[in-house]
Amino acid sequence: VMIMTKVTYEDEYLFSLLKQGNQDAFTQLYNKYSSMLYGLSYRYLQDRNLAEDVVQQVFLHLWEVHSTCHIKVHLRNYLYTMTKNYLLNMIRDTNDIIAREDMKGTEQNNIIDDGLQEKLEEERKFGYLRWAVKQLPSCKREICLLKIYRGLNNQEIADELNIPINTVKCYYTQSLKLLKYYLRNHVE
């Protein structure tokens, strides 16, 4: 016989409301679990801004899948696991990129021509930017690409993607923070 605690009942109730699109339930869950997830993220990343971004990503994903999400464990455990998986994937991807770039850097150091070296360095930096943009979550990447490469303003992006302008502004701001983090750790 499974003994249900008050917290479990409360979480199940809030999650059932969330599945129906209730924003107040989402806010209550965010307020209840965001600090726990922030602590986990900060332990792994040792960066306050990035830890905050991870928490935002986890809750954004929860909201995006709220109507189709089926949880068979306690909500607290689900959010914890979701955050840990996001962090581990982020760390793994970053380590893979660093290893590949170290190998490229060793090959580039053998080139003597300064003009060619400068061009390669510039291309490497653009490569980092392309890589960093690819690391963004798909919704943020799309907004970032529309803004940077097509030169669209926030309203034009909102119209094209059929989303609120405030979502465009928020996602673009978060994208810039993530890009700065990725580039700060990969470009001298």
C-alpha positions as CSV (number, residue, x, y, z in Angstrom):
1,V,0.0,0.0,0.0
2,M,1.4,3.3,-1.1
3,I,1.2,6.1,1.5
4,M,0.5,9.4,-0.1
5,T,1.8,12.5,1.6
6,K,0.1,16.0,1.6
7,V,2.9,17.2,-0.7
8,T,2.2,14.4,-3.2
9,Y,-1.5,15.1,-3.2
10,E,-0.8,18.8,-3.7
11,D,1.7,18.1,-6.5
12,E,-0.8,15.8,-8.2
13,Y,-3.5,18.3,-8.0
14,L,-1.3,21.1,-9.3
15,F,0.0,18.9,-12.1
16,S,-3.6,18.0,-13.1
17,L,-4.4,21.7,-13.3
18,L,-1.2,22.3,-15.3
19,K,-2.2,19.6,-17.8
20,Q,-5.3,21.7,-18.4
21,G,-3.2,24.8,-19.1
22,N,-3.7,26.5,-15.7
23,Q,-1.0,29.2,-15.4
24,D,-1.5,29.7,-11.7
25,A,-0.7,26.0,-11.1
26,F,2.4,26.4,-13.2
27,T,3.5,29.4,-11.2
28,Q,2.9,27.6,-7.9
29,L,5.0,24.7,-9.2
30,Y,7.7,27.1,-10.3
31,N,7.8,28.8,-6.9
32,K,7.9,25.5,-5.1
33,Y,10.7,23.8,-7.1
34,S,12.8,26.5,-8.8
35,S,15.2,27.1,-5.9
36,M,15.8,23.3,-5.6
37,L,16.6,23.0,-9.3
38,Y,18.7,26.2,-9.2
39,G,20.8,24.7,-6.4
40,L,21.4,21.5,-8.4
41,S,22.3,23.5,-11.5
42,Y,24.6,25.8,-9.6
43,R,26.5,22.8,-8.1
44,Y,27.2,21.5,-11.6
45,L,27.9,24.8,-13.4
46,Q,29.3,27.2,-10.7
47,D,27.7,30.1,-12.7
48,R,24.6,31.9,-11.3
49,N,23.3,33.2,-14.6
50,L,23.7,29.9,-16.4
51,A,22.1,28.0,-13.5
52,E,19.1,30.4,-13.7
53,D,18.9,29.8,-17.4
54,V,18.9,26.0,-16.9
55,V,15.9,26.3,-14.5
56,Q,14.1,28.5,-17.0
57,Q,14.7,25.9,-19.7
58,V,13.4,23.1,-17.6
59,F,10.2,25.0,-16.7
60,L,9.8,26.2,-20.2
61,H,10.0,22.6,-21.4
62,L,7.5,21.6,-18.8
63,W,5.1,24.2,-20.0
64,E,5.6,23.2,-23.6
65,V,4.7,19.6,-22.9
66,H,2.2,20.2,-20.1
67,S,-0.8,18.9,-22.0
68,T,0.9,15.7,-23.2
69,C,3.2,14.9,-20.3
70,H,2.5,11.8,-18.3
71,I,4.5,11.5,-15.1
72,K,4.7,8.1,-13.3
73,V,7.0,9.4,-10.5
74,H,6.7,12.2,-8.0
75,L,6.8,15.6,-9.7
76,R,9.7,16.6,-7.6
77,N,11.7,13.6,-8.8
78,Y,10.6,14.2,-12.4
79,L,11.8,17.8,-12.4
80,Y,15.1,16.9,-10.6
81,T,15.8,14.2,-13.2
82,M,14.9,16.5,-16.1
83,T,17.3,19.1,-14.8
84,K,20.1,16.7,-14.2
85,N,19.7,15.2,-17.7
86,Y,19.7,18.7,-19.2
87,L,22.9,19.6,-17.3
88,L,24.7,16.4,-18.2
89,N,23.8,16.8,-21.9
90,M,25.0,20.4,-21.8
91,I,28.3,19.4,-20.1
92,R,28.9,16.5,-22.5
93,D,28.2,18.6,-25.6
94,T,30.5,21.3,-24.3
95,N,33.3,18.8,-23.6
96,D,33.0,17.3,-27.1
97,I,33.2,20.6,-28.8
98,I,36.3,21.7,-26.7
99,A,38.1,18.4,-27.6
100,R,37.4,18.8,-31.3
101,E,38.5,22.5,-31.2
102,D,41.7,21.6,-29.4
103,M,42.6,19.2,-32.2
104,K,41.8,21.9,-34.8
105,G,43.9,24.4,-32.9
106,T,46.9,22.1,-32.9
107,E,46.7,21.7,-36.7
108,Q,46.3,25.4,-37.2
109,N,49.4,26.2,-35.2
110,N,51.6,24.5,-37.9
111,I,50.6,27.2,-40.4
112,I,53.3,29.9,-40.8
113,D,51.6,32.5,-43.1
114,D,50.3,35.3,-40.8
115,G,47.6,36.4,-43.3
116,L,46.3,32.9,-43.6
117,Q,46.5,32.5,-39.8
118,E,44.3,35.6,-39.3
119,K,41.7,34.3,-41.8
120,L,41.6,30.9,-40.1
121,E,41.3,32.6,-36.7
122,E,38.3,34.6,-37.9
123,E,36.7,31.6,-39.5
124,R,37.3,29.7,-36.2
125,K,35.4,32.5,-34.3
126,F,32.6,32.4,-36.8
127,G,32.6,28.6,-36.4
128,Y,32.2,29.1,-32.6
129,L,29.2,31.4,-33.3
130,R,27.6,28.9,-35.6
131,W,28.2,26.2,-33.0
132,A,26.8,28.3,-30.2
133,V,23.7,29.1,-32.2
134,K,23.2,25.4,-32.8
135,Q,23.4,24.7,-29.1
136,L,20.4,27.0,-28.4
137,P,17.0,25.3,-27.8
138,S,15.1,25.1,-31.1
139,C,12.6,27.9,-30.3
140,K,15.3,30.3,-29.2
141,R,17.6,29.3,-32.1
142,E,14.8,30.1,-34.7
143,I,14.2,33.5,-33.2
144,C,17.9,34.2,-33.0
145,L,18.5,33.2,-36.6
146,L,15.5,35.3,-37.8
147,K,16.9,38.3,-36.0
148,I,20.6,38.0,-36.8
149,Y,20.6,36.5,-40.3
150,R,17.3,37.9,-41.8
151,G,17.4,41.2,-39.8
152,L,13.7,40.9,-38.7
153,N,12.5,43.0,-35.8
154,N,10.6,41.6,-32.8
155,Q,7.2,42.3,-34.3
156,E,8.1,40.7,-37.6
157,I,9.4,37.6,-35.9
158,A,6.2,37.4,-33.7
159,D,4.0,37.7,-36.8
160,E,6.0,35.1,-38.7
161,L,6.1,32.6,-35.9
162,N,2.6,33.5,-34.7
163,I,3.8,34.0,-31.1
164,P,3.5,37.0,-28.7
165,I,6.1,39.7,-29.1
166,N,7.0,39.4,-25.4
167,T,7.9,35.8,-26.0
168,V,10.2,36.9,-28.9
169,K,11.9,39.5,-26.6
170,C,12.3,37.0,-23.7
171,Y,13.7,34.2,-25.9
172,Y,16.1,36.6,-27.7
173,T,17.4,37.9,-24.4
174,Q,17.9,34.4,-23.1
175,S,19.6,33.4,-26.4
176,L,22.1,36.2,-26.0
177,K,22.9,35.2,-22.5
178,L,23.5,31.6,-23.6
179,L,25.5,32.7,-26.6
180,K,27.7,34.9,-24.4
181,Y,28.3,32.0,-22.1
182,Y,29.2,29.6,-24.9
183,L,31.5,32.0,-26.6
184,R,33.1,33.3,-23.4
185,N,34.3,29.7,-22.7
186,H,35.5,29.0,-26.2
187,V,36.9,32.2,-27.8
188,E,39.9,34.1,-26.4
